[in-house]
Amino acid sequence: MLELREGACFPRVLVGVNVVLALVDAIIAVLAFYQLIRIHSRNSQVVWTRQKVFHLMIGSSSMGYFIYFVLALIAACKGWPCWSNSCGFIVMAFPKILFFAAFLLLLSFWVDLCHQANDEDDEYEESSSQEALLDKTSNKPSSSKTDGHRKRFPLHFFNVGSRQKIVILVTVLVFVVMMACALIIWIGMGKNHIDSAVVARVYVDFFAIAILLLGGALACYGLLLCLKISKVRSEQASSEMWKFAGVAVVSVLCFTSSSFVALLTDIPMLYHWYRHRVNVVCASLLLIVYFFIGSSIPSAFILWIMRELPPSVVANIREASTIAFIADSSPSVHHPWCWTAATQNQISRASPI
């Protein structure tokens, strides 16, 4: 047993684990941002698609974890007083919020696919799952003012879709709760009866339950989509079914393990460890389960699933809409479940009719 006191550096084992976890997250962040640049270079005329937003959020989350591990080591050795309270809490919680938002966005897309598969005749549901993350605003080609804006700003701008609004609302709500907890923890630094550790503990438990529910929802919708795709006899459908199943299984296993570690231990609150006696080996293993299995593996798996690049956008196409995660190469055959490849749908026609 070892007591970690405020202002004391971590033991060598914990330092090694933190360094390895920081390097893993740094690699994931670099890969995500590099892939984002490649996707944008091939499809720069569309501002944001689901594929771009996924890479941005996963890359930002992994970079946030890298910063957290580095600052945790520095703060432990330098004895930063703010780190053991609100500062460390914010740096710890913010990357997790981005990670949660990314997979919540994935869930919203799966809901789109399920609704589209259940009601092919509903035009709104059919089009919403094929459009980009941010739906395109209505442009009037007959308006000279609109054409002038297009010449000045060649990029296409989008409005947020209905289900993506829910994702944004939930993410903002969680962020507000996090900032409120950080404020309470900061107030608890003074002479009062507020226990900062209890406030952080409540937030960690709340977020662990949210992650657990998210994993269960991904498992349910993944199973539902797999059952629908299994009825289609094709090589492409079989490939997409395994991708759905893989993401669902990885999400359930990783989210469940990390949530139980958060609920049953104080591993997420690294900045509060000076208050507890911990077993260094056990704590190191739990750190790996919570951060590596709980966050790094799902992020890396999603990046691997989404490794396909969209086709290059032709510059002389006046109006085009990018379909994120939809592989529909044939206009006569519609496959709503093909979600990993980004294709382009030209909507402008030469005929005036």
C-alpha positions as CSV (number, residue, x, y, z in Angstrom):
1,M,0.0,0.0,0.0
2,L,1.2,3.5,-0.8
3,E,-0.1,6.8,0.3
4,L,-0.1,9.5,-2.4
5,R,0.3,12.9,-0.7
6,E,-0.5,16.2,-2.3
7,G,2.7,17.6,-3.9
8,A,4.3,14.2,-4.2
9,C,5.2,12.7,-7.6
10,F,3.5,9.5,-8.6
11,P,5.3,6.1,-8.2
12,R,7.2,4.9,-11.2
13,V,4.6,2.3,-12.1
14,L,1.9,4.9,-12.3
15,V,4.1,7.3,-14.1
16,G,4.8,4.6,-16.7
17,V,1.2,3.9,-17.1
18,N,0.3,7.6,-17.5
19,V,3.1,8.0,-20.1
20,V,1.9,5.0,-22.1
21,L,-1.7,6.1,-22.0
22,A,-0.7,9.6,-23.1
23,L,1.3,8.3,-26.1
24,V,-1.6,6.1,-27.1
25,D,-4.1,9.0,-27.1
26,A,-1.6,11.2,-28.9
27,I,-1.3,8.6,-31.7
28,I,-5.1,8.3,-32.0
29,A,-5.4,12.1,-32.1
30,V,-2.8,12.5,-34.8
31,L,-4.4,9.7,-36.9
32,A,-7.8,11.3,-36.5
33,F,-6.7,14.8,-37.5
34,Y,-4.6,13.4,-40.4
35,Q,-7.6,11.5,-41.7
36,L,-9.8,14.6,-41.2
37,I,-7.4,16.6,-43.4
38,R,-7.4,13.9,-46.1
39,I,-11.2,13.8,-46.1
40,H,-11.5,17.5,-46.3
41,S,-9.0,17.7,-49.1
42,R,-11.1,15.3,-51.2
43,N,-14.4,16.9,-50.2
44,S,-13.7,20.6,-49.4
45,Q,-16.8,22.0,-51.0
46,V,-19.0,20.6,-48.2
47,V,-18.3,22.1,-44.8
48,W,-19.2,19.3,-42.4
49,T,-20.3,15.7,-42.8
50,R,-20.8,13.1,-40.2
51,Q,-17.5,11.6,-41.2
52,K,-15.6,14.9,-40.6
53,V,-17.3,15.6,-37.3
54,F,-16.6,12.1,-36.0
55,H,-12.9,12.5,-36.8
56,L,-12.8,16.0,-35.3
57,M,-14.5,14.9,-32.0
58,I,-12.5,11.8,-31.6
59,G,-9.3,13.6,-32.3
60,S,-10.1,16.4,-29.9
61,S,-11.1,13.9,-27.2
62,S,-7.9,11.9,-27.6
63,M,-5.9,15.1,-27.5
64,G,-7.7,16.2,-24.4
65,Y,-6.8,12.9,-22.7
66,F,-3.1,13.4,-23.7
67,I,-3.1,16.8,-22.1
68,Y,-4.8,15.4,-19.0
69,F,-2.2,12.7,-18.5
70,V,0.7,15.1,-19.1
71,L,-0.7,17.7,-16.7
72,A,-1.5,15.1,-14.1
73,L,2.1,14.1,-13.9
74,I,3.4,17.7,-13.8
75,A,0.8,18.8,-11.3
76,A,1.7,15.8,-9.0
77,C,5.3,16.7,-8.9
78,K,4.9,20.5,-8.8
79,G,2.1,20.4,-6.2
80,W,-0.4,22.6,-8.0
81,P,-3.1,23.4,-5.5
82,C,-5.7,24.1,-8.1
83,W,-5.1,20.8,-9.9
84,S,-6.5,18.8,-6.9
85,N,-9.7,20.7,-7.2
86,S,-11.5,22.5,-10.0
87,C,-8.7,22.6,-12.6
88,G,-8.0,18.9,-12.5
89,F,-11.7,18.2,-12.6
90,I,-12.3,20.2,-15.7
91,V,-9.3,18.8,-17.6
92,M,-10.4,15.3,-16.6
93,A,-14.1,15.7,-17.5
94,F,-13.9,17.7,-20.8
95,P,-12.3,14.9,-23.0
96,K,-14.9,12.5,-21.7
97,I,-17.7,14.8,-22.8
98,L,-16.3,15.0,-26.3
99,F,-16.0,11.2,-26.4
100,F,-19.6,10.8,-25.1
101,A,-20.9,13.3,-27.7
102,A,-19.1,11.4,-30.6
103,F,-20.8,8.1,-29.7
104,L,-24.1,9.8,-29.0
105,L,-23.9,11.2,-32.6
106,L,-23.2,7.6,-33.8
107,L,-26.4,6.5,-32.0
108,S,-28.4,9.3,-33.6
109,F,-27.3,8.1,-37.0
110,W,-28.2,4.5,-36.2
111,V,-31.7,5.8,-35.1
112,D,-31.9,7.5,-38.5
113,L,-31.1,4.2,-40.3
114,C,-33.7,2.3,-38.2
115,H,-36.4,4.8,-38.9
116,Q,-35.6,4.8,-42.6
117,A,-35.6,1.0,-42.7
118,N,-39.0,0.9,-40.9
119,D,-40.6,3.5,-43.2
120,E,-39.2,3.7,-46.7
121,D,-42.1,5.8,-47.9
122,D,-41.5,8.6,-45.5
123,E,-39.5,11.1,-47.6
124,Y,-38.1,13.0,-44.6
125,E,-36.8,10.0,-42.8
126,E,-35.4,8.6,-46.1
127,S,-33.5,11.8,-46.9
128,S,-32.3,12.6,-43.4
129,S,-30.2,9.5,-43.0
130,Q,-28.5,10.1,-46.3
131,E,-27.6,13.7,-45.8
132,A,-24.6,15.2,-44.0
133,L,-24.5,15.8,-40.3
134,L,-25.7,19.3,-40.9
135,D,-28.5,19.4,-43.4
136,K,-28.2,21.8,-46.3
137,T,-30.2,25.0,-46.3
138,S,-32.6,25.8,-49.2
139,N,-30.8,27.7,-51.9
140,K,-32.8,29.5,-54.6
141,P,-30.9,29.5,-57.9
142,S,-33.1,32.2,-59.3
143,S,-32.1,34.7,-56.7
144,S,-29.3,37.0,-57.8
145,K,-28.5,37.8,-54.2
146,T,-28.0,34.1,-53.4
147,D,-25.7,33.7,-56.4
148,G,-23.7,36.6,-55.2
149,H,-23.2,35.0,-51.8
150,R,-22.2,31.8,-53.5
151,K,-19.5,33.6,-55.5
152,R,-18.1,35.2,-52.3
153,F,-18.4,32.1,-50.2
154,P,-18.1,28.9,-52.4
155,L,-18.5,26.6,-49.4
156,H,-21.9,25.1,-48.7
157,F,-23.4,25.9,-45.3
158,F,-25.8,23.6,-43.5
159,N,-28.5,23.6,-40.8
160,V,-28.4,21.1,-38.0
161,G,-30.7,18.1,-38.4
162,S,-33.4,17.3,-35.9
163,R,-31.8,14.3,-34.2
164,Q,-28.4,16.1,-34.2
165,K,-30.0,18.9,-32.3
166,I,-30.8,16.5,-29.5
167,V,-27.2,15.4,-29.5
168,I,-26.0,19.0,-29.2
169,L,-28.6,19.7,-26.5
170,V,-27.6,16.7,-24.4
171,T,-23.9,17.6,-24.9
172,V,-24.4,21.2,-23.8
173,L,-26.5,20.0,-20.8
174,V,-23.7,17.7,-19.7
175,F,-21.1,20.4,-20.2
176,V,-23.2,22.8,-18.1
177,V,-23.5,20.2,-15.3
178,M,-19.7,19.7,-15.4
179,M,-19.0,23.5,-15.2
180,A,-21.5,23.8,-12.3
181,C,-19.7,21.0,-10.4
182,A,-16.4,22.6,-11.1
183,L,-17.7,25.9,-9.7
184,I,-18.9,24.1,-6.6
185,I,-15.6,22.4,-6.2
186,W,-13.8,25.8,-6.5
187,I,-16.1,27.3,-3.9
188,G,-15.3,24.3,-1.7
189,M,-11.6,25.3,-1.7
190,G,-12.5,28.0,0.9
191,K,-13.5,27.6,4.5
192,N,-16.9,26.0,4.2
193,H,-18.6,22.6,4.5
194,I,-18.4,21.7,0.8
195,D,-16.5,18.5,0.2
196,S,-15.0,18.7,-3.3
197,A,-14.4,14.9,-3.5
198,V,-18.1,14.3,-2.9
199,V,-19.1,16.7,-5.7
200,A,-16.6,15.1,-8.1
201,R,-17.8,11.6,-7.0
202,V,-21.4,12.5,-7.8
203,Y,-20.5,13.8,-11.3
204,V,-18.4,10.7,-12.1
205,D,-21.2,8.4,-11.1
206,F,-23.7,10.4,-13.1
207,F,-21.5,10.3,-16.2
208,A,-20.7,6.6,-15.7
209,I,-24.4,5.8,-15.7
210,A,-24.9,7.9,-18.9
211,I,-22.0,6.0,-20.6
212,L,-23.5,2.7,-19.5
213,L,-26.9,3.7,-21.0
214,L,-25.3,4.8,-24.2
215,G,-23.5,1.4,-24.6
216,G,-26.8,-0.4,-24.0
217,A,-28.6,1.8,-26.6
218,L,-25.8,1.2,-29.2
219,A,-26.1,-2.6,-28.5
220,C,-29.9,-2.5,-29.0
221,Y,-29.8,-0.5,-32.3
222,G,-26.8,-2.5,-33.5
223,L,-28.7,-5.7,-33.0
224,L,-31.8,-4.3,-34.7
225,L,-29.8,-3.2,-37.7
226,C,-28.0,-6.5,-37.9
227,L,-31.3,-8.4,-37.9
228,K,-32.6,-6.2,-40.8
229,I,-29.4,-6.5,-42.8
230,S,-29.2,-10.3,-42.3
231,K,-32.3,-10.6,-44.5
232,V,-30.4,-9.2,-47.5
233,R,-28.2,-11.7,-49.4
234,S,-25.2,-9.8,-50.6
235,E,-21.5,-9.5,-49.8
236,Q,-21.8,-5.7,-49.1
237,A,-24.7,-6.2,-46.7
238,S,-22.7,-9.0,-44.9
239,S,-19.7,-6.7,-44.6
240,E,-21.8,-3.8,-43.2
241,M,-23.5,-6.2,-40.7
242,W,-20.2,-7.2,-39.2
243,K,-19.3,-3.5,-38.9
244,F,-22.5,-2.8,-37.0
245,A,-22.0,-5.8,-34.8
246,G,-18.4,-5.0,-34.2
247,V,-19.1,-1.4,-33.0
248,A,-22.0,-2.6,-30.9
249,V,-19.9,-5.3,-29.2
250,V,-16.9,-3.1,-28.6
251,S,-19.2,-0.3,-27.2
252,V,-20.9,-2.7,-24.8
253,L,-17.7,-4.3,-23.5
254,C,-15.7,-1.2,-23.3
255,F,-18.4,1.1,-21.9
256,T,-19.5,-1.5,-19.3
257,S,-16.0,-2.1,-18.0
258,S,-15.1,1.6,-17.7
259,S,-18.5,2.5,-16.1
260,F,-18.1,-0.2,-13.4
261,V,-14.6,1.0,-12.7
262,A,-15.9,4.6,-12.3
263,L,-18.8,3.5,-10.2
264,L,-16.9,1.2,-7.9
265,T,-13.5,2.9,-7.6
266,D,-11.9,6.3,-7.5
267,I,-9.8,5.8,-10.6
268,P,-11.3,8.6,-12.6
269,M,-10.4,11.1,-9.9
270,L,-6.6,10.9,-10.3
271,Y,-6.2,14.4,-9.0
272,H,-7.8,13.4,-5.7
273,W,-5.6,10.3,-5.1
274,Y,-3.5,12.0,-2.4
275,R,-6.5,11.5,-0.1
276,H,-6.6,7.7,-0.5
277,R,-4.3,4.7,0.1
278,V,-4.1,2.7,-3.1
279,N,-2.4,-0.4,-4.3
280,V,-0.1,0.8,-7.1
281,V,-0.4,-2.4,-9.2
282,C,-4.2,-2.6,-8.9
283,A,-4.5,1.1,-9.6
284,S,-2.4,0.8,-12.7
285,L,-4.6,-2.1,-14.0
286,L,-7.8,-0.2,-13.3
287,L,-6.3,2.9,-15.1
288,I,-5.7,0.8,-18.2
289,V,-9.3,-0.6,-18.0
290,Y,-10.9,2.8,-17.5
291,F,-8.9,4.9,-20.0
292,F,-7.4,2.5,-22.5
293,I,-10.3,0.0,-22.8
294,G,-13.0,2.5,-22.0
295,S,-11.9,5.2,-24.4
296,S,-8.9,4.5,-26.5
297,I,-10.1,1.1,-28.0
298,P,-13.5,2.4,-29.0
299,S,-12.0,5.5,-30.6
300,A,-9.4,3.5,-32.5
301,F,-12.0,1.0,-33.6
302,I,-14.3,3.8,-35.0
303,L,-11.4,5.3,-36.9
304,W,-10.6,1.9,-38.4
305,I,-14.2,1.4,-39.4
306,M,-14.4,4.9,-41.0
307,R,-11.0,4.6,-42.8
308,E,-12.5,4.8,-46.3
309,L,-12.1,8.1,-48.0
310,P,-15.0,9.8,-49.9
311,P,-14.6,10.3,-53.6
312,S,-13.2,13.5,-54.9
313,V,-15.7,16.3,-55.5
314,V,-15.7,17.7,-59.1
315,A,-15.1,21.4,-59.0
316,N,-17.5,22.3,-61.8
317,I,-20.5,20.7,-60.1
318,R,-22.7,23.6,-59.1
319,E,-24.8,21.9,-56.4
320,A,-24.0,18.7,-54.7
321,S,-24.8,17.1,-51.4
322,T,-22.4,14.7,-49.6
323,I,-23.9,11.6,-48.2
324,A,-22.0,10.7,-45.1
325,F,-21.5,7.0,-44.3
326,I,-23.8,5.8,-47.2
327,A,-22.4,3.4,-49.7
328,D,-24.9,3.5,-52.6
329,S,-23.1,3.2,-55.8
330,S,-26.1,2.2,-57.9
331,P,-29.1,4.6,-58.2
332,S,-31.5,1.7,-58.7
333,V,-30.5,-0.2,-55.6
334,H,-30.9,1.4,-52.2
335,H,-28.9,0.2,-49.2
336,P,-29.7,2.3,-46.2
337,W,-27.4,0.3,-43.9
338,C,-24.2,1.0,-45.8
339,W,-22.8,3.7,-43.5
340,T,-19.1,3.6,-43.7
341,A,-18.3,5.0,-47.1
342,A,-19.1,8.6,-48.1
343,T,-20.5,9.0,-51.6
344,Q,-21.7,12.0,-53.6
345,N,-25.1,12.6,-55.0
346,Q,-25.4,15.1,-57.8
347,I,-28.7,16.8,-57.6
348,S,-28.3,19.4,-60.4
349,R,-29.8,18.3,-63.7
350,A,-29.2,19.6,-67.2
351,S,-32.8,19.4,-68.2
352,P,-35.0,22.4,-67.2
353,I,-37.9,20.0,-66.4
